[in-house]
Amino acid sequence: MCFIRLKTKKKTIQTKNILKKVVKKFGGIKKWL
């Protein structure tokens, strides 16, 4: 159970980081517009 929970936690952290990167990219695009 704990091992599975750790795996899902890592995945959520990765997705959050990806979302942050995407938001940063869109923020940069908005600045240019």
N, C-alpha and C positions, 0 to 999 in steps of 0.2 A: 504493500500500500504506500509506504513512505517513498519508495523508489519511483513509483508511478507519479506520485505527487510532485517530486523534484523535477521529473521530466517535463510535466505540464507547466511547472513554474518557469523553467528555462524557456519553453516555447512562448509563453506569454511575454516574458521579458524581451525575447527576440522580436516578437511582433510589435511590441510597444516601441522598441528602438527603431524599427523600420517605419512605423507610423510617424515618429518624431522626425526622421529624415525626410519623409514625404512632405510633412507639414513645413519643414524648413525650406524645401525646394519650392513649394507653392508660395511660401512667404516671399522668397526671393523673386519669383515670377511676378507677384503682385506689386512689389516695389518697382520693378522695371516697367510695368504697365502704366 
